Amino acid sequence: MYDLQKTLSLHQEGKLDIAAKSYQALLAKSPNDINVNFLFGKLLNDTQQPKQAEALLRKAYNAVSTNMGILTEYAKCMLSLGKGEEVIGLLSNHCKTSVELSKLFLKAQHLVCSTTELTEHYHQQLSFWNDSSSLMIAMAQLYDDRGELTAACDIYLKVLNKDPNNILALHNLATIKRRQELPNDALALLERAQTLGLDSFQLHHNLGNAFSDLNDIDSAIAAYSKAISLNPFYIDSYKNLAALYSESGEIGSAIALYENAISANTISKDIILELIRSYLRVGSSEKAKLLISKYFSARKGPSKDNVDLHDNVDLYDNDEDIALVNAEIKYLENDIAGAFDTLFDTLGDIKSDKVVLQCAKYAIQTNNTPFVREYMPELTNKKDSAVMAKAYLTLAERLSGQNAHRQSYCHYESLVKTYELPDAISLDGAADFCNRLSTYLSSQHTATSAPLQQTLNGGTQTRGNIFSQSDNELIVCLKAFCEQSVKDYASEIDRVANLHPYLPALSNDIKFVGAWSVNLSNKGYHNNHVHPEGDLSAVFYVDIPSHLNESNEEGHLVFGKPNFELPQYLTHEYSVMPKVGKLVIFPSYFWHGTIPFHSSEKRLTVAFDVSS
């Protein structure tokens, strides 16, 4: 028999899945019980399910609007749903009631006003509460959300100057240090917070991130597993843990992770979708279809209010994720035209760049180049879609036989440039530098399989940003060489930019948005691909096999061919021979890959993307 006090105890102990079932049973028995509505709504909101929490918390608030605890939780829920103006209305007369309400008021202002206005509200609220550390931390989080990392760091450091053992400031500062590509600093801050008693799912998730960045796979797996045990609804921990299992050669464990969650009634749209995607990655389209049928297809139509909250699945509106996985199932079943039709039919309801880009891929494979020419030009002006849009336009050019790209934005002879590592890089010359770098990088390859959904076959890839290792002299020197080479590249292509309308606008403010090492072994290669997050991409050859079959272009970097079948055979359009100490730079929208090689010796590289 379910009891509210026992249920609350389970909730407080962190046994959230059991507590959720108990609250649900109590709610079915007493749907107007204000305490049950409030506490169940709080649990749902705490586990990132605000849509399900809103009705429960609204009912509790409407019943006792003077209860500050209920008001606080209801405001949190509304903020999670992005309803800033409504929260400002709720809290405008309560900011001097508690620091917590002042923080929520600032969060609501964050949703609707400029940074300057937000800062003014912050100083006003801070004056109410005598420089409260809690309020300072809340403001730092808002600066963080706006990408104002320096301002956020300054506030956290002020808090830690007053209170060196403030565990929340330590934890949050660590997350910023990670994004500033200082994983060692991030790990040290997190471990200090843990020593001081912090034991939240966020802490363990971020420990997993830091360990992962430092290629400590076993510690990362343990940390993500702990995070999931503390909050079985946080999807990012599942995704990261599944990726690590896959890189450790345990794809079955990655799939079982989601299957076990669903078996334990930890059911959310995100978890179900990730299991569907996992099945599709290994070609199990039948299992994917069963999940869609069970959790999604049959639930279209009923009112949301009539659906059992226990299901935790919200798919009553048109949904791009479901459209995409349904199309992918048809694609895997070799029904490419059906995959295109499945997505194209949604464009009237889902105006998503992601859906349009996927439509373009299917259109190319069915020789529907007019679709690509109609939809892609607009997307070349949007940062998140520009790379793929240009890449698909390249293929449409080739399939149509016009090949105008070869004299403009894909003029490989002008836009693929190579740079040689100078002997001055080291007292003993470039060759010795590369030998020492090879030894170091080899020690960083701790995975046993390629990363999930990556392009390499027969090899491994390091995690995190290898250029963040500022304590390693070899990496520091290599980064400096790469940075100068990118600046030289930008200067050289400036002179021909007018001929290439799709080239990115480059500046001297070079940002490495990713840098990693790849170790390929015998028969290893990269599938053809592009880099959607970069403006420029590059590869530096650290070590290559001593004997490669030049006539077959073994190990060569090749350009122009996609990673999927086309209506007509297209070979690559350009190639570059690998050489130790050579850096190759090119636009990120170039289709590129490598030719497999046969050798007992490794092919070791450092690759990176640049954004300006």
N, C-alpha and C positions, 0 to 999 in steps of 0.2 A: 504494500500500500504506500502511495506517495504522500510525503509530508513536506510542507513548505520549509520548515527549519532544517530538516535533513537535506533537502534540495539545495538550500542556501549554503550549507556546509560543503556540499560537493562542489558547488560553484566556487566558493572561496578557496578550496583546496586545489583548484585548477582542473578538476575532472569534468571538463566542459561538455563532452559528448553525453555522459551519463546525466549530468545536470539538465541538459537541453531536453532529453527525453522526459525527465521528471517534470520539468516546467510545462511541457506540452500536455502531459496527462492532467496536471493540475488545472491548466487553462481550459481543457475540454470539460472538466468537471465544474469549474467556476469561472466562466468567461468574463465576468465583470469584477473579479477580485483585483483591486488596484495594485496590491503588492506583487501578485503573480505577473500581471501585465508589465509592471515596472521592471521587476528583476529579470524576467525572460527577455524583455526588450533590451535591457542592459547587456545581457549575455550575447544576444545576437549582434548588437552594435559593437561590443568588444571583439567579436570574431569576424569583423569586416562584412557584416550582413545588414547594412542599414536599411535597405528597402523592406526587409522582413521586420525590422525593429520599429519602423516609423509608426505603424498603426497602433502597436501596443503602447508605445511611449506617449503618443498623442492622447490615447484614451486615459492614461494615468494622469497626464498633465491637465486635461480638461476637467478631470474630477477634483484635483487638488492643486490648482495653479500656484498656490502660495508655498508649496513644498519646494525648498531650494534644491534638494537632492534630485527630485524628479525634473525640475526646470533645467538643472545642469545636464542631466543625461539626455533630455529631449533636445536641448540646444546642440549637444555633441552629435546626435544623430542627424539633425537637420544640416549641420555643417558638413557631415560626411556625404550628404546628398547635394551639396553645393548651394544650399538655400541661404546665402549670406544676408540678403535684405530682411528675410523673415527673422533671422536670429538677432539682427540689430534691433528690430522692433521688440522682440521678446526681452532683450537684456538692457536696453538703453536706460532703464530706471533702476537697474540692479548692480551696476558696476562697482559701487562702493560697499556692496553686501559681502563679497568675498573675492579673494585673489583669483580663484578658479573662474568666476564669472567674468572678471576683467580679462582673463586670458582668452576666454571664448569670444568675448566682444572684439578683441583684437583680431582673432582668427576670422570673424565675420567681416570686419573691415578689410582684411587682407583679400577677401574674395571680390571686393567691389571698388577699391580705391587704389591710387598710385602709391609708389614707394615713399614719396615725400609726405603724402597725407598719412600713410600708415605710421611713419616715424613720429609725426606730430601726435597722433593718437597714443602711441606707445609712451612717449615722455609724459603725457597727461596722466595716463593710467599708472605709470611708475611713481609719479608724485603722490598718488593716493596711498600707495603701499610701501613707501619708504625704501625704494630701491630693492624690492623683493627679488631674491635670486630666482624664485619660481617664475615670476613674471618675465625676468630677463631671459630665462631659458626659452620660454614660450616665444618671445620675440625673435630670438636667435633661430628658432625653428622656422619662423615665417620668412626671415631673410634667406634661410637655406632653401625654402621652397621656391623663392624667386631667383635662385641662382646667385645671390649675393653672398658668396662663401666667405669672403674676407670680413665682411660686416658680421656674419654669424660667428666666425672664429674669434673676433675681437670680444664679442659679448661672452662667449664661453670662457675665454681666458680671464675676463674680469670676474666672472663667477668663481672660477678656480683660484683666483688670487685671494678672494675673500674666504673661500671654503675649498681647500685642496682635495677634500674627500667627497665632493659632490658627485655622486655616481652617475646622475643623469647628464651632467655637463661632460663628464669623462666619456660616457657612452656616445653622446651625440657629436662631440668633437672628433671622436674616432671615425664616425661615418663620413665626416667631411675630409679627414686626412686620407681616407681611402680614395675618395673621388679626386683628391689632389695628387693621387698616385704615390702615396707614402704608406704602403701597407705595413711596414715594420712599425711606424709610429701608431697606426691604427690598432695593430695587435697589442702593443704595449699599453695603450689606453684602455682597451677592452679588458685585458687581463687584470689591470689595476682595479677597474670597476668590479670585476668578478671577485677579486680578493676582498673588496670592501663589502661584499654581500649581494651584489646584483645577480639575479638568477632568472631573468625573464626570457621569453622566447625570442624577443628582439636581440638580446645580448648574444644568445647562442647562434642565431641566424647570422649576425654580423661577425661573430668569431669564425663561423664557417666561411664567410666571404674572405676574411683576412687570411685564413689558412689556405684557402683555395688560391688566392692571389700569389701566395708564396710557395705554391706547388706542394704543400703538405697535405696530400690527398686524404690520408687516413684520419688526421685530426679534423679535417673539414667534414668528412662523412660523419664522424662522431658528433660534431657540433650541430650539423643540420638535423641529425636524428633526434638529438635532445630538443631542438627547437620545435620539431613536429610533435614530440611527446607532450610539450607544454601548450602548444596551440595547433591542433590537428586541422585547422581550417586555413592556415596561411600558405597560399599556393606557391609563393616564391621559394620557400624552403623545400617543397616537393620538387620543383623544377630543378633547383640547383643540385639536390641530392641525386635525382634521377640522372642528371648529366654526369655526375662523378661516377656513379655506378657504371654507366655506359663506357666511360673512358677507362674504367678498370676492367673492361671486358665482361661486365655483368649486366647485359641488357635485360635479362630475365628478372633481375632484382629491381631494375628501374620500373618495369611494367608491374611487377608484384607490389611495389610501393603504392601505386594508385589503386590496384585491385584490392589490397588489404584495407586501404582507407575507406573505399566504398562498402566493402564487406562489413566494416565496423560502423556503418551508417554515418560516416563522415562524408556526407553527400553535398557537394556544391557544384554549380555550373563549371567553375574552373577546373576542379578535380576531374569531373567526368570528361571535359574537353581534352585535358592532358592525357587521359587514358586513351581516348579515341585517337588522338594524334600519335601516341606511342604505338598503338596497334597499326596505324597506317605506315609508320616508319619501318616496321618489320613486315609489311605486306599483308597484315591480317585484316583485310577489308570486311570480311564477314563478321568478325567480332566487333568491329567499329559500327557496322550497321545495326547489330543487335543492341548496342548501347544507345544509339540514336533513337531507335524504335522504343526502347524501354523508358528513357528519361525525357525525350524531347518531342518526338512526333505526335505521340498520343495526347500530349498535354496542350497542344495548340487549341485555342478556342475558349476554354473555361475562364471565368473571371478569376483574377488573382486572389480575390478575397475568399473564394471557395476552395482554394487548394491547401492541402495539409502543409503547415509550415515545416514539418519534419522533412519534406522533400528538398527544401532549400534550393529549388531550381526555378529560375525566373526567365522563361523564354517565350513569353506570349506575344511580344512584338517581333517584327522582322529582325533577324539577328545575323550579322555578317559572319560570325564564327561558325554558326551552323551551316550557312550557305557555303562557306569555304570548305568545310570538311565533307559536306555532301558532294561538292564538285570534285574534291580530291579522290573520293571513293570511285566516282565514275572514271576519273583519269587513270587510277590504278587498274581499273577493269578494261582499259583500252578504249573507252568511250570518250574520246577527247571532245568531239562535237557536243556530246551530252553534257560534259563538264562545262563547256563554254555556255551552253544554253541555260544550265542551272544557275550560273552566276549572272549572266546577262539579264535574265528575267527579274533579278533582284535590284537592278540598277535604278529603277524608278523609286524604290523604297529605301535603298541603302546607297547613299551617295558617298561611298568610301573609296579613297585612293587605293587602299589595299585591295579591294574587290576589283577595281578597274585594272590595276596592274596584273592581277591574276587572270582576269579576262584576256588581257593582252597576250599573256603567255599562251593560253589555249588558242587564241585567234591566230597567232603565228604558226602554231602547229597544224592548223586547219587551212592555212594559206589565206586567211582573212586579213590581208594587209591593210585594207581600207579602215578597219576598226582601229588598228594601231596608229595609222596616220591621222585619224580623227581625234583620238583621245590622248595620245602621248604628248604632243607638243605642249599642252597646258601644264602637264605634270613636270615637264623639264624645268619649270620655274619654281617648283616647291622643293624645299630642302630634303624632306623625307622621302620623296619619290623621284627626284631628278635622275639619280644614277640608273635605276631600273628603267625609267622611261627612255633615256638615251640608249640604253643597251637594247631594248626592244625595237626602237626605231632603226638601229643599225641592222638588225636582222630583217626588218621589213624592207629596207633598202636592198639588201642582198637578194631576198626572195623575189623582189619585183624586177631585178636585173638592172636597176638604175646605178647602184653602187656609188652614189654621190658622196656618201660618207667617207670614202677613201681619199677624197680630195679636200675634205673639210674637217669635221670633228673627229674622224678616225684616220687621219693621215699619220700612220704609224711611224713612218720615217722621220717625221718632225716631232712627234709627241712621245715616242718611247726613247728615253735618253739614258745613257750609261755613264757611270763615274767610277774611277779606279781609286781604291784605298791607297793613300800616299805612304811611301816608306817612312815618312816623318812621323807617322802615327805612333811609332815605337822606336826605342833606341836600337833594337835588333831588326827593324824593318817590318813591312806589312805581312810578310809570310809568317814570321814568328808570332806577330800579334794574332793572326787568324788561328794559328795552332793553339795558342793559349786560350783564345776565346772558344774554340771548339771543345776543349777539355771542360771548360766551365759550363758551357751551355748543355753539354751532354749530361752533366750532373743534375740539371734542372728538369730533365725529361723523366718525371716520376710516374706518369700514366702508362698504361699498357695498351691502350687502344686510342683511336682517334676520337676527338670530341664529338658529341652528339650533333648531328645535322651539319657537320663541317665538311669541307671539300677534299680532305686528304685521305688517301687509301694507302695502307702499308706503312704507317708511321704514327708519330705522336706530336702533340703540340703543347707548349707550355701555357699556363693560365696566367691571368693578370697581365699587366703591362710591363714587359721586360725592361723598358726604359725607365721605370720607376726605381730601379735598383741603384740609387745614387751612391751607395757605399761600395760599389764594385767599379774599380778603375777602368776595366776593359769596357764595360757597358757605357760608362760616362764618355769615354773616348769615341766609341762607335756612335753614340747618340749625337755627339757634336759634329762628327763627319756627316752623318745623315742630315742633320739640320742645315748645315751649310750647303750641302748638295741640293736640298729642296729649294733653298733660296736661289741658288744658281739656276735651277730648273725654271723657277718662276720668272726670273729675269730674262732667260732665253726665250720662253714662249710668249712673253709680253710683246715681242717684236712681230709675232705672227698671229696675235689674238684676233685681229679683225677677220682673219680667214676662217676662224673656228668659233661660230656663235654659241656653241654648247660648252665651251671650255669654262671651268669654274674661275671666278674672280679670285686671284691669289694675292696675298699681302705678305709682309715680312713678319706678321704675327703668326708663327708656325705653331700649330697645336697637333700633337700626336694623339689621335683618338683611339689608338690601339697599337701595340707592338708585341710580337710574340716570336718564338722560335719553333721551327718545324724540323723534325728529324725523320727523313724517309729512308727506308731500307730497301732491299732487293725487290724489284718489280713495283716499287712505290711510285705514286704520282698524285697530282692534284686534278680533280674534276674541274672542268671549265666553270668559271663563275665570275661575278663582279663583287665589288665591295660597297654596299649601299650606304655605309656611314661615312665614307671618305670623299674628299675632293681629288686627292692624289693617293696612289698606292705604290708600294715599292717592295723590292726583295733584295737582300744582301746575301751573297754566297760566302759562307764561312768555311765549308768543307764539301768537296765533291769527289766522287769516285775517280780514280786515276785514269781509268780506261772506259770511255763511253763511245758507243757506235755513232759516229758523227753522221754517217749517211742516213741513218734512221732518226736523227735528231734526238737521240736518247737524252733524257734529262733536260731538254730545252724548254724554255718558257715560250709559250705560243699564244697568239692573239687572234680573236675573231670568230671563234666557234663556241656555240652555247653548250649547256649541259643537258639538253633534251633533244629528242628526235625532231627533225624538220621534214616538211613535205618533199624536199629535195636535198641531196647530199651536199653539204658545204664543208670544205676543209678549212684549216686555219689560214689566216691571211699574212701572218708575219711571225717571225721567231727570233729569239735571242739565245745564244749559246752561253751556258753557265761557265763561270770562271771564279776561282777563289779570289776574294777581294773586290769583286765587281758589285756595284749597286745599280739596279735598274728601277727607274721611276716612270710612271705612266698615269693617265687619268683613271680614276676608279671605275668609270663606266665601261672600260674596255673589257670584253670577254677575254679571260685568260686562264691558262692551266698549264700543266706540264706533261711531257711525253714520258711514259714509264721507262725505267732504266733497269739494266740487269748487272748487278755487281754485289759482291759481299761487303763492299765499303758503303758508308753512309753518305747521304746528301743532306747537309745541315745548313739551314738558312735562318736569317732573321727577316721577318716581314713587318710592315707597318702601314698604317693609314694616316693621312694628314688632312686636317680641316683648317680653313683660314677664315 
